[in-house]
Amino acid sequence: MIELIDSLLLVDFPSGSSINYHNNKLYLIGDDANNILVMDCAYASQKTIPVFDFADKRIPKPEKADYETSTIVKVEGKECLIVLGSASRKNRRKGILIELENQEDIKEIDFAQFIKRVKGEGVHDVNMEGCAALENHFLFSNRANDDNPNNIFIVTCSDFWTCQEEAPVFIRNITLPLSNQTTIGISELCYVESRDLLLITLSSEVTSNTYDDGTIGDSYIGWIDSISRKIHQSDLSLDGMLNLSDYNDVFKGEKIEGVCVESIENKSLNLHLVSDNDQGITKLFRVKMIID
C-alpha cells in the first residue's frame, strides 16, 4: 500500500534524479543541475552545494555529467555522499565524493576504467541510473530501453572507484513481476539495512536508446527481500512491485527518479520520492509505504 502524505513542486531546481536522507537532511541531485540541494524533511531549503558553474540553470544536454544516481558510503570511517554519472557517454563516466560532515571537501571521481570492464562483461548499452551500498558490496542498476529491454544489476566492491582494474564485476539479470508493451526501466536503488531490503524505483518510457528522452508512462516502487543473501544469484526477481498511479492520480505522468527512507515504523516505511518530467521540472513526494 502507498499513501501520499505531501508533495511539492520545486520551481528553481531542475531535473531531480536522486535523493538521499542523512541526519534529518535530504540531499537532492539533478542530472543537469549546477548544485546539490540540501533540504530539511519538511522540504524547506537549507543550502546548496556548488558542483558546476554553467551560466544557465540547466546544463546543456551534450555537456552535462548526467548525475543520475547517488548513495551514502563510508570512506575511512566517514560518511560520504557519492554521486555518479550514468556512464552512457564518455563525459558521463565521472562523479564526486562529498564528506557529509565537511561539505567543502569534494573529491572528483573518474570511473571510466571500471565502465570499460563492465562493457567487457557484455553490457554494451550502459546507462547506470541506480546505485546502493550494502555490506561490502556496491550495486549498480543498468536501465532498460526499447532496444535493450533487460534491466541488470552490476555487483562490485564497496570502494570500486579506488581499484578499478581489480574490482570484481558480476552481472545479475533482473526479472520484473509484470510485462508491459512499454519497457519498464530501473531508475534508482535504496538499501534499507535494518530490513535487508532493497527498494527499487522504476518507470516506463518510450525510448530506444540511452540518450534520448521519450513519452513517460507509469512509475513503480519494487523491492527485493533479503537482498544480501540473494545478491550472489545470477538471476534475481522482484518480490513485489506497485504502480504508484494505482494509489494516487498525482503520480500519473511523473517519472520517479529517486527514493530514500526517512524512518521506519513497524511495517510502515516513510519515504521521499523525486520525479523529473524531462522538461526540467522536479517534484518531491512524501509517502508512507506498507510492505506485508
C-alpha positions in Angstrom: 0.0 0.0 0.0 1.2 3.5 -0.8 -0.3 6.6 0.9 0.6 10.1 -0.3 1.4 12.4 2.7 2.7 15.5 0.9 4.1 16.8 -2.3 6.0 19.9 -3.6 6.9 21.4 -7.0 10.4 22.7 -7.0 10.4 25.7 -9.3 14.1 26.6 -9.1 15.7 23.1 -9.0 15.9 21.2 -12.3 15.7 17.6 -13.3 15.6 15.7 -10.0 17.4 12.4 -10.4 18.3 11.1 -7.0 17.6 11.8 -3.3 19.3 10.7 0.0 18.4 11.0 3.7 21.1 11.7 6.3 20.8 13.1 9.8 17.5 14.8 9.2 18.5 16.3 5.9 17.6 15.5 2.3 20.3 15.7 -0.4 18.7 16.2 -3.8 20.6 15.6 -7.1 19.6 16.9 -10.5 21.1 15.3 -13.6 21.6 18.7 -15.2 21.7 20.9 -12.1 24.7 23.1 -11.1 24.2 22.4 -7.4 23.1 19.8 -4.9 20.1 21.0 -2.9 20.1 20.3 0.8 16.6 20.4 2.4 15.0 19.5 5.7 12.4 16.8 5.8 9.6 19.4 5.6 11.1 20.4 2.2 12.5 23.7 3.3 15.7 24.6 1.5 18.8 24.7 3.8 21.7 25.3 1.5 23.2 24.4 -1.9 26.5 22.6 -2.5 28.0 24.0 -5.7 29.1 21.3 -8.2 29.2 23.0 -11.6 29.3 26.6 -12.8 27.3 26.8 -16.0 25.6 30.0 -16.8 22.1 28.6 -17.2 20.0 26.8 -14.6 20.1 23.6 -16.7 23.4 22.3 -18.0 23.1 21.7 -21.8 22.4 18.0 -22.5 25.6 17.3 -24.6 27.8 18.8 -21.8 26.1 17.5 -18.6 27.8 14.9 -16.5 24.3 13.3 -16.1 24.4 12.7 -12.4 21.6 10.1 -12.3 22.4 8.2 -9.0 23.8 8.7 -5.6 24.1 6.9 -2.2 25.7 7.2 1.2 29.0 5.3 1.6 31.7 5.1 4.3 35.2 6.1 3.4 37.9 5.7 6.1 35.1 5.7 8.7 33.5 8.9 7.5 30.1 9.0 5.9 30.1 10.5 2.4 27.7 11.1 -0.4 28.8 9.6 -3.7 27.2 11.0 -6.8 27.8 9.2 -10.2 27.1 9.9 -13.8 25.1 7.5 -15.9 28.2 6.5 -17.9 26.1 6.5 -21.1 28.6 8.8 -22.8 32.4 9.4 -22.2 31.8 12.6 -20.3 29.3 10.9 -18.1 31.7 8.4 -16.5 32.6 10.7 -13.7 31.3 11.6 -10.2 32.0 13.2 -6.9 32.5 12.2 -3.3 31.4 14.6 -0.6 32.3 14.2 3.1 29.0 15.0 4.8 30.5 16.4 8.0 32.7 18.7 5.9 30.8 19.5 2.8 33.6 21.7 1.4 35.6 18.5 0.9 34.5 17.4 -2.6 36.6 14.9 -4.5 36.2 14.1 -8.2 35.9 10.5 -9.4 36.6 9.2 -12.9 35.3 5.6 -13.2 35.9 5.1 -17.0 38.2 2.2 -16.4 35.5 0.4 -14.4 33.0 1.0 -17.2 35.4 -0.4 -19.7 35.4 -3.6 -17.7 31.6 -3.6 -17.4 31.4 -3.4 -21.2 33.9 -6.2 -21.4 31.3 -8.4 -19.5 28.8 -7.8 -22.2 27.0 -4.7 -21.0 27.3 -2.7 -24.2 24.3 -0.3 -23.7 25.5 1.3 -20.4 23.0 3.5 -18.6 23.6 3.4 -14.9 20.6 5.0 -13.2 20.7 3.4 -9.8 23.2 2.5 -7.1 23.3 1.3 -3.5 25.9 0.3 -0.9 25.3 -2.8 1.1 27.7 -4.5 3.4 31.0 -5.0 1.4 29.3 -4.6 -2.0 28.4 -1.7 -4.3 25.4 -2.3 -6.5 24.6 -0.6 -9.8 21.4 -0.9 -11.9 21.6 -0.6 -15.6 18.4 0.8 -17.1 16.5 -1.0 -19.9 15.2 0.7 -23.1 13.2 -0.4 -26.0 16.2 -1.7 -28.0 17.7 -3.3 -24.9 14.7 -4.3 -22.7 16.7 -6.0 -19.9 17.4 -4.4 -16.6 20.5 -5.7 -14.9 22.5 -5.3 -11.7 26.2 -4.9 -11.7 27.8 -6.0 -8.4 31.3 -4.9 -7.3 33.2 -4.0 -4.2 32.4 -1.1 -1.9 35.4 1.0 -3.0 35.4 0.1 -6.7 36.5 3.6 -7.8 39.8 3.2 -5.9 40.7 -0.2 -7.5 39.0 -0.1 -10.9 41.4 -2.6 -12.6 40.9 -5.2 -9.8 37.4 -4.6 -8.6 35.1 -7.6 -9.2 32.4 -7.2 -11.8 29.4 -9.6 -11.6 26.3 -9.3 -13.8 22.9 -10.1 -12.4 19.8 -10.4 -14.5 16.6 -8.9 -13.2 13.1 -10.2 -13.8 10.1 -7.9 -13.2 6.8 -9.4 -11.9 4.8 -8.0 -14.8 5.1 -7.5 -18.5 4.1 -4.4 -20.5 4.2 -3.3 -24.1 6.2 -0.3 -22.9 9.7 -1.0 -21.5 10.0 -0.5 -17.7 13.4 0.6 -16.6 15.0 0.8 -13.1 15.7 4.4 -12.2 17.2 4.2 -8.6 18.0 1.8 -5.7 17.9 2.3 -2.0 19.2 -0.2 0.6 17.3 -0.4 3.9 19.9 -2.0 6.1 17.7 -2.7 9.2 15.4 -4.8 6.9 17.9 -6.1 4.5 15.6 -4.7 1.9 16.4 -3.2 -1.5 13.9 -0.6 -2.7 13.8 -0.1 -6.4 12.1 2.7 -8.4 11.1 2.0 -12.0 9.4 3.9 -14.8 8.1 3.3 -18.3 9.4 5.5 -21.1 9.2 5.1 -24.9 12.8 5.4 -25.9 15.1 3.2 -28.0 18.5 4.3 -26.5 20.4 5.6 -23.5 20.5 9.3 -24.7 17.1 10.4 -25.9 14.0 11.0 -23.7 10.7 9.6 -24.6 7.0 9.6 -23.7 6.6 9.0 -19.9 4.2 6.3 -18.7 3.8 4.9 -15.2 6.2 4.8 -12.3 6.6 2.0 -9.8 8.2 1.0 -6.5 9.5 -2.5 -6.3 11.5 -4.4 -3.7 13.7 -7.4 -3.1 13.7 -9.0 0.4 16.9 -10.4 2.0 19.0 -8.8 -0.8 22.3 -9.5 0.9 21.7 -13.3 0.6 20.3 -13.1 -3.0 23.0 -10.8 -4.4 25.2 -13.8 -5.3 22.5 -15.3 -7.6 22.9 -14.8 -11.3 19.2 -14.2 -11.8 17.1 -12.1 -9.4 13.3 -11.4 -9.3 11.5 -8.6 -7.5 9.4 -9.8 -4.5 6.8 -7.1 -5.2 6.1 -4.1 -7.4 3.4 -1.4 -7.0 2.2 1.0 -9.7 2.1 4.4 -8.0 -0.7 5.7 -10.2 -3.0 2.9 -8.8 -2.8 4.7 -5.4 -3.0 8.3 -6.3 -3.6 10.2 -9.6 -0.9 12.7 -8.7 1.7 10.2 -9.9 0.3 10.0 -13.4 2.8 11.2 -15.9 5.5 11.5 -13.3 8.8 9.7 -13.9 10.0 8.8 -10.4 13.8 9.0 -10.4 14.8 8.5 -6.8 13.8 7.2 -3.4 15.1 7.4 0.2 13.9 6.2 3.6 13.5 8.8 6.4 12.1 6.4 9.1 10.5 3.0 9.7 7.6 2.3 12.0 6.7 -1.4 12.3 5.7 -2.4 8.7 5.5 1.2 7.5 8.3 2.9 5.7 8.3 6.7 5.4 9.8 7.6 2.0 10.7 10.6 -0.1 10.4 10.3 -3.8 11.7 12.7 -6.5 10.4 12.9 -10.1 11.6 14.6 -13.3 9.3 15.2 -16.3 12.3 15.6 -18.8 11.5 19.3 -19.2 13.5 20.3 -16.1 10.6 20.2 -13.6 11.3 18.5 -10.3 8.6 17.3 -7.8 9.0 15.8 -4.3 6.6 13.3 -2.8 6.4 12.1 0.8 4.7 8.8 1.0 4.0 6.0 3.5 4.6 2.5 2.2 3.5 -0.7 3.9 5.0 -4.0 2.9 3.3 -7.0 4.3 
